[in-house]
Amino acid sequence: MAYGILELSRLAGVSPWVWWGEVTPDKKTTLTLPDDFETFQSPSVEYRGIFINDEDWSLQPWSWLNFDPHHKKGMISAKTYKKVFQLMLRLRANMIWPAMHGSSVPFYWTPGAKQVADSCGIVIGTSHCEPMMSNANGEWNENNQGPYNYITNRDSVIAYWSRRLKAVAPYDNIYTLGLRGKHDGSMEGVHTLSEKTKALQAVINDQRSLLKKYVNPDLQSIPQQFVPYKEVLDIYENGLQVPQDVMLTWCDDNYGYLTRLSDKKQQTRTGGSGVYYHLSYWGRPHDYLWLTTTQPGLIYYEMSTAYHHNAKRLWIVNVHDPKVAAFDLELFLDLAWDIHLTASRGSVATHLKNCLIRDYGHQVGEQLYPVMKEFYHLTAIRKPEFMGWEQVELDKKTYPRGISPAGTTEFSFTQFAGEADRYLAAYAKIKTAVEQIEKEIPAGKKDAYFAAIKYPVCAAADMATKWLEAARAKSLASGDYSAVKRSKAKNQLMTASAKSLKAYQEIRSMTDYYNNKLNGGQWKYLMCFNPRNLPVFDQPSLPIDLTEQEINLYTAKANDQEAPYDSIQPDPSYVALNAADYTKASFTPQPVEMLGHSMEAVPLPKQQSLTYVFNTTKAGAAVLRTAVIPTQPNDKGDIRYSVQIDDNPPQVISFRQKGRTETWKTNVLRGQAVNITPCQLNQGQHQLKITALDDHIIIDQWMVDFKANRKFYVFPINTH
């Protein structure tokens, strides 16, 4: 009934973000439908929902300090959950994993929360580290219960689970099997893979007995899931026996790339399978808990792949705050409702355009569409949270504040017409467009526009400016200049430093507006520009101090003098192309919109090839750089492709990264795995053939470079 009523609401043009996004609907006096109108809809995925996680800097402080402050410290109240559940209904979601950090009051300790969920038809589940509907991170008291250690304190752990199962048995739940540490750490009391496998098998056997005793003797009628997250995947693959009626909820690598999916045998399991996906993450190599910038094309491709591997039982997505995740979250849940969304209603990019038109009107939506596409392009090249080039786990004794000596930037100020300047110019262009379009936004939608468009676009642009201009300033300060050049260099140094500081100030100013003035202070404490106080969010250290007057003076001068960086001039030292610019293919390619640095990366089916014909005006030793989306094998095997230039033997490349290697860290921070193959070329025409040897290969860009040792970050291709 609720979905039917809300479908009429959608047809009337009401955005799901009418409350959370302050998208005021246009006033209408009638809703007209044809006499023969009918719609029959059913969900593609049975359980569709969100996991409120890493809530410490957004949803939790907003709830207990501002929205509903009459409760215990750290409580995300029933009033807040009701607003979350109402949004979920509008997005056709029906399941939640509640917030579970130690700073938050546990869901089952929150008065009225479960009752509100029931009133909205929301099924409760728990995350990979919360078995049996428990939240040991917030509920377990070691002083009273002893260590959370199944090996040494089994009776206490079993008693804890038993109490919770008795309390929740009458309700609709999805029960998580397995065991990890209190706060998403490894299981306590075991060390070797063999010990972990044996212990986890005993845990699952005990949990099944408890479910049978306290919930339902018919275990197959109880929705259950096993989540092979991080090291638990290794345990599962080591021979752990998970009953056939238990759902396998597969995971991504925390950065949007699925690590495993069901093989043909697993796809026949009666429990089915699902996916746990991330749109935000706390952890190594670096958090992204500020802005939500996962490319829509990546969400679409990975979740479509999951669906076609029979992951149709459950889709859950990790968000630190639903308001900030808006566009990505809506796409994820729309696909869960209708996996054929892109076939029935246009492309992924069309989905974005339709959302913009729905929320801001046709004229403004059409203007915003290319702006937001470019936003997802620039943030795919480097997420705003990754612009500092640091990693969260670097040894603090060696690297104070987590920043390595080489951690300034990898963008070049000299290669390819100054790739850093081209990147900054592209950001400046969409930032200016956002500010110009804002003038056309009616008063009733200005708050919505600020939160969903202006803040993320301008803040991301400012973050890039803050770090790249700081890097420029440090480079200028370290130069050995002649007397003639010294005056010019000093002016450039002052300008770069001023731009960096101004960008930092703008981020803080916009965040202050978001928290204290947006909709009269409605969202106070929701937006944190420096979650976990990581160094990327700091004011950069600069080689020179500037007064406020100097900052304003030099940034004003720079704005008057800046020239556009719209093109790259021809250069005989390289040839570069996007994957979609192929000459011929052994299959019918379907480039994925809004995926990769190219924004149209090409999935390459196993044993199929893409061929490119290109010319070189130079001869000699070179390197072929192939950039692929850093996907995972999705099975126990490898992830390989071959490259062949002319009639030379094919060269096989594997980019599988087992665990969190340094290469894997580089790849997920970049959004590309760049593989280098030496080659020898004559002057003239050549042919490059790229062939997939395994599944899940997505080609993004390639480059033949006669300067093998040059340092650069962005492939020199005019994408737009």
C-alpha positions in Angstrom: 0.0 0.0 0.0 2.7 2.5 1.0 4.7 1.8 -2.2 1.5 2.4 -4.3 0.8 5.7 -2.6 4.4 6.8 -2.9 4.4 5.9 -6.6 1.6 8.4 -7.1 3.8 10.9 -5.2 6.6 10.2 -7.6 4.3 10.7 -10.6 3.3 14.0 -9.1 6.9 15.1 -9.2 7.7 14.8 -5.5 11.3 14.0 -4.8 12.2 11.3 -2.3 14.4 14.0 -0.8 11.5 16.3 0.0 12.5 16.3 3.7 16.1 15.1 3.8 17.1 17.2 0.8 14.6 20.1 1.3 13.5 19.7 -2.3 10.3 21.6 -2.1 7.8 20.2 -4.7 6.3 22.5 -7.2 2.7 23.3 -6.4 0.1 21.5 -8.5 -3.7 21.6 -8.3 -4.3 18.3 -10.2 -2.6 15.0 -10.9 -3.8 13.7 -14.3 -3.2 10.1 -15.5 -4.6 8.4 -18.6 -7.7 6.3 -18.2 -5.8 3.2 -19.1 -2.8 3.9 -16.9 -1.5 0.9 -15.0 1.9 -0.1 -13.6 3.0 -3.4 -12.3 6.2 -3.4 -10.3 8.0 -5.8 -8.1 11.5 -5.6 -6.7 14.5 -7.2 -8.4 16.1 -7.7 -5.0 14.2 -9.0 -2.0 15.9 -7.1 0.8 17.1 -3.6 -0.1 18.6 -1.3 2.5 21.2 0.9 4.1 23.8 0.4 6.8 24.3 3.5 8.9 28.0 3.3 9.6 30.8 5.7 10.7 28.1 7.9 12.0 30.3 9.6 14.6 30.8 12.9 12.6 27.4 13.3 10.9 24.1 11.5 11.7 24.8 10.8 15.4 25.9 14.2 16.6 23.2 15.8 14.4 20.5 13.6 16.1 21.4 13.9 19.7 22.8 17.5 19.7 20.3 19.1 17.4 17.4 17.3 15.9 16.3 15.4 19.0 18.5 16.6 21.9 16.5 15.3 24.8 18.2 12.0 25.0 21.2 10.2 26.3 24.6 11.2 24.8 25.2 9.5 21.4 21.6 8.4 20.9 20.3 8.3 17.4 16.7 8.6 18.5 13.5 6.9 17.4 12.5 10.3 16.0 15.6 10.3 13.8 15.2 6.7 12.8 11.6 7.5 11.8 12.9 10.1 9.3 15.4 7.6 8.0 12.7 5.0 7.5 10.4 7.4 5.8 13.2 8.2 3.3 13.8 4.5 2.9 10.1 4.0 2.0 10.3 6.7 -0.6 13.4 5.0 -2.0 11.6 1.6 -1.9 14.1 0.2 0.7 12.9 -2.3 3.3 15.9 -3.2 5.5 18.4 -1.5 7.7 21.6 -2.3 9.6 21.4 0.3 12.4 24.3 2.4 13.5 26.7 0.3 15.6 29.8 2.4 16.5 30.8 2.5 20.2 30.0 6.2 20.3 26.3 5.5 19.5 23.7 4.1 21.8 22.9 0.6 20.5 19.7 0.3 18.5 18.0 -2.1 20.9 18.8 0.3 23.8 17.1 3.2 22.0 13.5 3.7 23.2 10.9 3.3 20.5 13.4 2.5 17.7 12.2 -1.0 17.0 8.6 0.0 17.2 9.1 2.8 14.6 10.8 0.3 12.3 7.9 -2.1 12.6 5.4 0.8 11.8 7.3 1.5 8.6 7.7 -2.2 7.6 11.5 -2.1 7.9 13.3 -5.3 8.5 16.2 -5.2 10.9 19.5 -6.8 10.2 23.0 -6.4 11.6 26.4 -6.0 10.1 29.1 -8.5 9.4 30.5 -8.0 12.9 27.2 -8.2 14.8 26.0 -11.8 15.0 22.6 -12.8 16.4 21.2 -9.3 16.3 23.8 -8.1 18.8 26.0 -5.1 18.9 28.9 -6.1 21.1 30.7 -2.9 20.2 28.2 -0.9 22.3 26.5 -3.6 24.4 29.3 -5.8 25.7 30.7 -4.9 29.1 34.0 -6.7 29.8 33.9 -5.8 33.5 30.6 -7.7 33.9 30.8 -10.2 31.1 34.5 -10.9 30.7 36.3 -10.8 27.3 34.3 -11.0 24.1 36.2 -14.2 23.4 34.3 -17.3 22.2 37.3 -19.5 22.9 37.9 -18.6 26.5 34.5 -17.2 27.5 32.0 -19.2 25.5 29.2 -19.5 28.1 29.0 -15.7 28.6 29.0 -15.1 24.8 26.2 -17.7 24.3 24.2 -16.2 27.1 24.5 -12.8 25.5 23.2 -14.0 22.2 20.4 -16.0 23.8 19.0 -13.0 25.6 18.9 -11.0 22.4 17.3 -13.8 20.4 14.5 -14.2 23.0 13.7 -10.5 22.8 13.6 -10.2 19.0 12.2 -13.6 18.0 8.6 -12.3 17.4 9.8 -9.7 14.8 11.0 -9.8 11.1 14.8 -9.9 11.2 17.7 -11.1 9.2 20.1 -12.9 11.4 23.9 -12.7 10.9 26.0 -15.8 11.5 29.7 -15.8 12.3 31.9 -13.9 14.7 34.5 -11.1 14.5 36.0 -8.9 17.2 34.1 -6.3 19.2 34.6 -3.6 16.7 35.2 -5.2 13.3 38.5 -6.7 14.3 39.6 -10.3 13.8 38.0 -13.0 16.0 39.6 -13.2 19.4 41.4 -16.2 20.7 42.5 -17.7 17.4 45.6 -17.1 15.4 46.2 -19.5 12.5 43.9 -20.0 9.5 43.2 -23.5 10.7 42.3 -22.3 14.2 40.1 -19.6 12.8 38.2 -22.1 10.6 37.7 -24.6 13.3 36.5 -22.0 15.8 34.2 -20.3 13.3 32.6 -23.6 12.4 31.8 -24.2 16.1 30.4 -20.7 16.4 28.0 -21.2 13.4 26.9 -24.6 14.7 26.1 -23.0 18.1 24.3 -20.1 16.5 22.1 -22.4 14.5 21.2 -24.3 17.6 20.3 -21.0 19.3 18.1 -20.0 16.4 16.4 -23.3 16.4 15.7 -23.0 20.1 14.6 -19.4 20.5 13.3 -18.3 17.0 11.9 -21.2 15.0 12.6 -25.0 15.0 12.4 -24.8 11.2 15.8 -23.2 10.5 15.1 -22.9 6.7 12.2 -20.5 7.4 14.6 -18.0 9.3 16.3 -15.4 7.1 20.1 -15.8 7.8 23.2 -14.5 6.3 26.9 -15.1 6.4 29.1 -12.2 5.4 32.6 -13.2 4.2 34.2 -9.8 4.9 38.0 -9.3 5.0 39.8 -12.3 6.5 36.5 -14.1 6.9 36.6 -14.7 3.1 39.9 -16.6 3.6 38.3 -18.7 6.4 35.3 -19.5 4.2 37.5 -20.5 1.3 39.5 -22.7 3.7 36.6 -25.1 4.0 34.2 -23.5 6.4 30.8 -25.2 6.0 27.9 -22.7 5.7 24.5 -24.3 5.6 22.8 -24.2 2.2 19.8 -22.2 3.5 22.1 -19.4 4.7 22.5 -16.5 2.4 26.1 -15.6 1.3 26.4 -11.8 1.5 29.4 -10.9 -0.6 31.4 -7.7 -0.1 33.4 -5.2 -2.1 36.9 -4.2 -1.1 35.5 -1.1 0.7 36.3 1.0 -2.4 33.5 -0.2 -4.6 35.1 -3.2 -6.3 33.4 -6.6 -5.6 35.8 -9.2 -4.2 33.8 -12.3 -4.8 30.5 -13.5 -6.1 28.8 -16.8 -6.2 30.1 -19.4 -8.7 27.7 -21.7 -10.6 27.5 -24.2 -7.7 27.0 -21.5 -5.1 24.3 -19.9 -7.2 22.1 -22.9 -6.6 22.1 -22.5 -2.8 18.6 -22.3 -1.3 19.7 -19.3 0.8 20.7 -17.3 -2.2 23.3 -14.5 -2.0 23.5 -10.8 -1.6 25.9 -7.9 -1.6 27.3 -5.5 1.1 28.6 -2.4 -0.7 30.4 0.8 0.3 29.6 4.4 -0.5 31.7 5.6 2.4 34.5 3.9 4.4 36.7 4.4 7.5 40.0 2.6 7.1 43.2 2.1 5.1 44.6 3.2 2.9 42.4 6.2 3.5 38.9 7.1 4.6 36.3 8.7 2.5 33.8 10.0 5.0 33.2 13.6 3.8 31.6 13.7 0.4 30.0 10.9 -1.5 31.7 10.7 -4.9 31.6 7.0 -6.0 31.1 7.0 -9.8 27.5 6.1 -10.8 29.0 3.9 -13.6 30.9 1.8 -11.0 27.8 1.3 -8.9 25.8 0.3 -11.9 28.4 -2.1 -13.4 29.3 -3.9 -10.1 25.7 -4.3 -8.9 24.5 -5.4 -12.3 27.3 -8.0 -12.3 26.3 -9.1 -8.9 22.6 -9.5 -10.0 23.6 -11.6 -13.0 25.6 -13.8 -10.5 22.3 -14.4 -8.8 22.9 -12.0 -5.9 19.2 -11.2 -5.7 18.4 -11.8 -2.1 19.8 -8.7 -0.3 21.6 -5.5 -1.2 22.9 -3.3 1.6 24.9 -0.2 1.2 27.2 1.5 3.7 26.5 5.3 4.1 27.8 7.6 6.9 24.8 9.9 6.3 21.9 9.5 3.8 21.6 13.2 3.1 25.2 13.4 1.8 24.9 10.2 -0.2 21.8 11.3 -2.0 22.5 10.7 -5.8 24.6 7.6 -5.3 22.2 6.1 -2.7 19.2 6.7 -4.9 20.8 5.0 -7.9 21.8 2.0 -5.8 18.3 1.5 -4.4 16.6 2.2 -7.8 18.8 -0.6 -9.3 17.8 -2.9 -6.4 14.1 -2.2 -7.2 14.5 -2.4 -10.9 17.8 -3.9 -12.2 16.6 -3.1 -15.8 16.4 0.6 -14.9 19.0 1.6 -17.6 17.1 -0.4 -20.2 13.6 0.8 -19.4 14.4 4.5 -18.5 17.7 5.3 -20.3 21.3 5.2 -19.2 23.0 5.8 -15.9 23.7 9.3 -17.0 20.1 9.7 -17.9 19.2 8.6 -14.3 21.4 11.5 -13.0 19.8 13.9 -15.4 16.3 12.9 -14.5 17.0 13.4 -10.8 18.3 16.9 -11.5 15.3 17.8 -13.6 12.9 16.4 -11.0 14.5 18.3 -8.1 15.4 21.6 -9.9 13.2 21.9 -12.9 13.8 21.1 -16.6 15.8 24.2 -17.5 18.1 24.1 -14.5 18.4 20.3 -14.6 19.6 20.4 -18.2 22.3 23.0 -17.2 23.4 21.0 -14.2 23.7 17.7 -16.0 27.1 18.3 -17.7 28.3 20.0 -14.5 27.6 17.0 -12.3 28.9 14.6 -14.9 32.2 16.4 -14.8 32.1 16.5 -11.0 32.0 12.6 -11.1 34.8 12.7 -13.6 37.1 14.8 -11.6 36.4 13.1 -8.3 37.1 9.7 -10.0 40.5 10.9 -11.0 41.1 11.7 -7.3 38.6 11.7 -4.5 38.7 14.9 -2.4 39.6 12.9 0.7 42.6 11.5 -1.2 44.1 14.8 -2.4 46.7 15.0 0.4 48.4 11.8 -0.8 48.7 10.4 2.7 47.6 7.1 4.2 45.9 6.6 7.5 48.1 3.7 8.7 51.6 5.2 8.0 53.8 4.9 11.1 53.3 8.2 13.0 56.9 8.1 14.4 58.3 8.0 10.9 55.6 10.1 9.2 54.0 12.7 11.5 50.3 13.2 10.8 50.4 10.3 8.3 52.0 12.3 5.5 55.0 10.8 3.7 57.8 13.0 2.3 56.6 12.2 -1.2 53.0 12.7 -0.2 52.4 16.2 -1.7 50.9 15.3 -5.0 51.5 13.1 -8.1 50.0 15.7 -10.5 52.7 17.3 -12.7 52.9 21.1 -13.2 55.0 20.5 -16.4 53.9 17.4 -18.2 51.2 17.6 -20.9 50.5 21.3 -20.8 50.5 21.2 -17.0 48.2 18.5 -15.9 47.7 20.0 -12.4 46.7 23.3 -14.0 44.3 21.5 -16.4 42.7 19.7 -13.5 42.3 22.9 -11.5 40.9 24.7 -14.5 38.3 21.9 -15.0 37.2 22.3 -11.4 37.1 26.1 -11.7 34.9 25.8 -14.7 32.2 23.7 -13.0 32.5 25.7 -9.8 31.8 28.9 -11.8 28.9 27.1 -13.5 27.4 26.1 -10.2 27.6 29.7 -8.9 26.0 31.0 -12.1 23.2 28.5 -12.2 22.5 29.3 -8.5 21.1 32.6 -9.6 18.2 30.8 -11.4 17.2 28.7 -8.4 14.0 29.8 -6.8 14.1 30.8 -3.2 12.3 27.6 -2.1 15.0 25.4 -3.5 18.1 27.3 -2.6 18.8 25.2 0.5 18.4 22.0 -1.5 20.7 23.3 -4.2 23.4 24.3 -1.7 23.5 21.0 0.1 23.3 18.6 -2.9 25.1 20.7 -5.6 27.0 23.7 -4.4 28.6 22.3 -1.3 30.0 19.1 -2.8 31.1 20.7 -6.1 32.8 23.8 -4.6 34.3 21.9 -1.6 35.8 19.3 -3.9 37.2 22.1 -6.1 38.6 23.8 -3.1 40.2 20.7 -1.8 42.0 20.2 -5.1 43.1 23.8 -5.1 44.2 23.7 -1.5 46.6 20.8 -2.1 47.8 21.4 -5.6 48.5 25.1 -5.0 50.4 24.2 -1.8 52.5 21.7 -3.8 53.2 24.5 -6.4 54.2 26.8 -3.6 56.6 24.3 -2.1 58.1 23.6 -5.5 58.6 27.3 -6.2 60.2 27.9 -2.8 62.7 25.1 -3.4 63.8 26.5 -6.8 67.2 28.0 -7.5 66.3 31.2 -9.3 68.4 33.8 -10.9 68.0 37.4 -9.9 66.0 38.2 -13.0 63.6 35.4 -12.3 63.5 35.8 -8.5 60.9 38.5 -8.5 58.5 36.6 -10.8 59.0 33.4 -8.8 58.2 35.3 -5.5 55.0 36.6 -7.0 54.0 33.1 -8.2 54.9 31.8 -4.7 52.7 34.3 -3.0 49.8 33.6 -5.5 50.0 29.8 -5.0 50.1 30.2 -1.2 47.2 32.6 -1.3 45.1 30.3 -3.4 45.8 27.4 -1.1 44.8 29.3 2.0 41.8 30.8 0.4 40.5 27.4 -0.6 40.9 26.1 2.9 39.0 29.1 4.3 36.2 28.6 1.8 35.7 25.0 2.8 35.4 26.0 6.4 33.1 28.9 5.6 30.8 26.7 3.5 30.7 24.1 6.2 29.8 26.7 8.8 26.9 27.8 6.6 25.8 24.2 6.1 25.7 23.6 9.8 24.5 26.9 11.2 22.4 28.7 8.5 21.1 26.1 6.1 17.3 25.9 6.6 17.7 27.9 9.8 20.2 25.5 11.4 18.2 22.3 10.7 21.5 20.5 9.9 23.7 21.7 12.7 26.5 19.1 13.4 25.6 17.1 10.3 28.4 18.2 8.0 32.0 17.6 9.2 34.7 18.8 6.8 37.4 16.9 8.7 36.2 13.5 9.9 38.7 11.8 12.2 40.7 15.0 12.0 42.9 13.4 9.3 45.8 15.6 7.9 44.2 15.9 4.4 41.7 18.3 6.0 44.2 20.5 7.6 45.5 23.9 6.5 48.5 22.9 4.5 52.0 23.9 5.7 53.3 26.6 3.3 56.8 28.0 2.8 55.5 31.5 3.4 53.1 33.3 5.8 50.5 35.6 4.4 48.2 38.1 6.0 44.5 38.1 5.3 45.0 41.2 3.1 47.7 39.5 1.1 45.5 36.4 0.6 42.7 38.5 -0.8 45.1 40.6 -3.0 46.9 37.7 -4.6 43.8 35.6 -5.2 42.1 38.6 -6.8 45.0 39.2 -9.1 45.1 35.5 -10.1 41.4 35.5 -10.9 41.9 38.4 -13.3 44.9 36.8 -15.1 44.0 33.1 -15.3 44.0 31.5 -18.8 42.1 28.4 -19.7 43.7 25.0 -20.1 41.3 23.4 -22.4 43.5 21.3 -24.7 46.7 19.3 -25.0 48.9 20.1 -27.9 50.1 17.3 -30.2 53.3 15.6 -28.9 55.2 13.0 -30.9 56.6 11.4 -27.7 53.3 9.5 -27.0 50.0 8.2 -28.3 47.1 7.9 -25.9 43.5 6.8 -26.3 40.4 6.0 -24.3 39.3 2.4 -24.4 36.1 3.3 -26.1 38.0 4.7 -29.1 38.7 1.3 -30.5 39.2 0.5 -34.2 37.5 -2.9 -34.1 36.2 -5.4 -31.6 35.6 -9.1 -31.5 32.3 -8.5 -29.8 29.8 -5.7 -29.4 31.3 -3.4 -26.8 29.0 -1.6 -24.3 31.0 1.2 -22.7 29.9 2.1 -19.2 28.9 5.7 -18.9 30.4 7.6 -16.0 33.0 5.0 -15.2 36.8 5.5 -15.1 39.0 8.4 -15.9 37.7 8.2 -19.4 34.0 8.2 -18.2 33.3 5.4 -20.7 35.4 2.4 -19.7 34.8 -0.8 -21.7 34.0 -4.2 -20.1 36.0 -6.8 -22.0 34.4 -10.3 -21.8 36.7 -13.3 -21.4 38.5 -14.3 -24.6 37.3 -11.2 -26.4 39.5 -8.4 -27.8 39.6 -4.7 -28.6 41.9 -3.6 -31.3 43.4 -0.1 -31.9 45.3 1.2 -34.9 47.7 4.1 -34.2 50.6 5.9 -35.7 53.9 7.0 -34.3 56.2 9.6 -35.7 59.1 8.3 -33.6 60.9 5.0 -33.3 62.7 3.2 -30.5 62.2 1.9 -27.0 58.9 2.8 -25.4 56.4 1.6 -22.8 52.8 0.7 -23.1 50.7 1.8 -20.2 47.3 0.2 -19.9 44.9 1.5 -17.4 42.1 -0.8 -16.2 39.4 -0.4 -13.5 41.0 -2.1 -10.4 38.4 -4.8 -10.2 38.8 -8.1 -8.3 38.6 -11.6 -9.8 35.1 -12.3 -8.3 36.2 -15.9 -7.9 39.2 -17.8 -6.6 41.1 -17.3 -9.9 43.2 -14.7 -11.5 42.3 -11.5 -13.3 44.5 -11.2 -16.5 44.5 -9.7 -19.9 47.1 -9.8 -22.7 48.5 -6.9 -24.8 49.9 -7.5 -28.3 51.5 -4.8 -30.5 51.7 -5.8 -34.2 52.9 -9.3 -34.7 54.9 -9.5 -31.5 54.0 -12.2 -29.0 51.2 -11.3 -26.6 52.3 -10.2 -23.2 50.1 -11.4 -20.3 49.3 -9.0 -17.4 47.8 -10.0 -14.1 46.6 -7.2 -11.8 45.2 -9.3 -9.1 46.2 -8.0 -5.7 45.7 -10.5 -2.9 45.1 -8.5 0.3 46.1 -4.9 1.0 49.3 -4.7 -1.0 50.9 -1.3 -1.7 49.9 -1.7 -5.3 46.3 -2.3 -4.3 46.4 0.9 -2.2 47.7 2.9 -5.1 45.1 1.4 -7.4 42.0 2.1 -5.3 43.2 5.6 -4.4 43.7 6.3 -8.1 40.7 4.5 -9.4 42.9 2.8 -12.0 45.4 0.0 -12.1 48.1 1.1 -14.5 50.2 -1.7 -15.9 53.5 -1.1 -17.8 54.8 -3.2 -20.7 58.1 -2.4 -22.5 57.9 -2.4 -26.3 60.1 -1.5 -29.3 58.4 0.4 -32.1 59.3 1.6 -35.6 58.0 4.8 -37.1 54.6 4.4 -38.8 51.3 2.5 -38.3 50.8 0.0 -35.5 48.1 -2.2 -34.1 47.4 -2.8 -30.4 45.2 -5.8 -29.4 44.0 -6.2 -25.8 42.4 -9.5 -24.9 40.7 -10.5 -21.7 41.9 -13.8 -20.3 39.6 -13.8 -17.2 36.3 -12.3 -16.3 35.7 -8.8 -14.8 38.2 -7.0 -17.0 37.3 -3.3 -17.7 39.7 -1.3 -19.9 39.8 2.4 -19.3 42.7 4.0 -21.2 46.1 3.2 -22.8 49.2 5.1 -23.8 52.4 4.3 -25.8 55.1 6.5 -24.3 58.6 7.0 -25.7 59.6 8.7 -22.4 59.4 5.7 -20.2 60.5 7.4 -17.0 58.3 10.5 -17.1 56.2 11.2 -14.0 52.6 12.1 -14.5 49.2 11.2 -13.1 46.4 11.9 -15.6 46.6 10.3 -19.1 46.9 13.0 -21.7 43.6 12.6 -23.3 41.0 15.3 -24.1 38.0 13.4 -22.7 35.5 16.3 -23.0 
